Amino acid sequence: MPLNIRNEEVNELATKLAARKHITKTEAVRLALERELQLTDKEVPLLERIKIIQDRLAAYPDTGFKADKAFYDELSGDY
């Protein structure tokens, strides 16, 4: 479905970006929208973004095994 931009300021901004990037106005609008969405994704606080990963890890069953500190210290070079 086509997008009809009826705002002259938005049209001028799209034209300016297209000229600077040597791309079409359609590509300029797509690029600007993608970048804005990426920035919006980054506005979500870090704790909220990692909560999904934490929940997935918490879903794994507890094996009952204890970490071997000496083993991991040796791997990292901390003796």
C-alpha positions, 0 to 999 in steps of 0.5 A: 500500500502506498504512503502519501506524504501530505506534510510539506515539511516531511516531504522536504526532509525526505528529499534532503535525506535522499539527496544526501544519501543519493537514494530515492525518497522512498528509500530515505523514508524507509531508512529513517523509519528503521533507524527510529525503530532501532532507537526506540528499541534501545529506550527500553531499560536494560533490566527489562531487555534482559528479563526475557533471557533471565526467565529462559535460564530460570526455566531450566531445571536445577541439576543439583551440581555445584560449580567447581571454583578451582576448575574455573579459576584454573581456566581463567588463570586465577590460581 
